Amino acid sequence: MPNVIQVKSILNKTKRRDPWFLDDYTINAYSGCSFNCLYCYIRGSKYGIHMEEKLAIKENALELLDKQLFNRAKKGQYGIIVMSSATDPYLHFESEYRLTRQMLELILKYRFPVHIITKSDLVVRDIDLLQQINENAILPVDLTGKLLHKTLVTFSFSTVDDAIASIFEPGATPPSIRVETMRNIAATGLYTGVSMMPLLPYISDTAAHLDLMFKTFKEAAARYVFPATITLFGNGTADSKTLVLRAIEKHYPHLLDRYHQLFADATQLPAYYNNAFNAKASELCNKYDIPNRIF
Ligand code: SF4
């Protein structure tokens, strides 16, 4: 049973639109995330080690969203709404609470385009609404004619191996099911692709694993892939760097020294590593003919 909180705002305007996620606005229906990924960037003392314990539902979210969308629509301030940037819109108890679904109904009512980012198969429940949004939403003026879709559905993967995912994303839907869900979404005609991040050094960013990921995504009809390496923060007990290093020590002890070398004094991988990764990702985008952007 999640906690219940009241919030002052639910529709957040971003400072600038990210070229991958195209976020003009973000909505997070929940505070915290029960998927509990070890590498999650929202980790830290606020949510604790087991993030589902601090999970909270935003009780006044629908009332606020109705008001905020009304005001934005009245001023013609249409923009792509990303669900979600700091949680998953399809956490397990969404099937009971239906908060994301009710938010999509409001997004449809006010004709805003939407970009769903998820690790869950529950998104198929809302295909009817997502299709209606795709048909009826109004794009921001600068994207009209450039972007041909008003609903985007992106699935996040750090690996396509269920066993690896069970270590690093213990609460999320297994990647094999995510892949099938993406295939089903693509079959409906909705525009879908992959956020391929964060890749795990020497585990899911090897040449063989990257090739397998691209091959899998291509076969599941992904239309784009955003490939990126990992960033790890903090030395506290609930921080992502601490938790990932602990998992490496337990499950991949032969890699521990290499991880310490990479992350002892850093949050990001070194430039030489990122450059090699970007070159490999670019090669695979060409090989499998999948662009690394939506447009
Ligand atoms: S699904 Fe996303 S928000 Fe949730 S724990 Fe994983 S990385 Fe964090």
Boltz pocket constraint, residues with backbone or C-beta under 6 A from the ligand:
constraints:
  - pocket:
      binder: B
      contacts: [[A, 33], [A, 34], [A, 35], [A, 36], [A, 37], [A, 39], [A, 40], [A, 41], [A, 42], [A, 85], [A, 86], [A, 87], [A, 88], [A, 119], [A, 172]]
      max_distance: 6.0
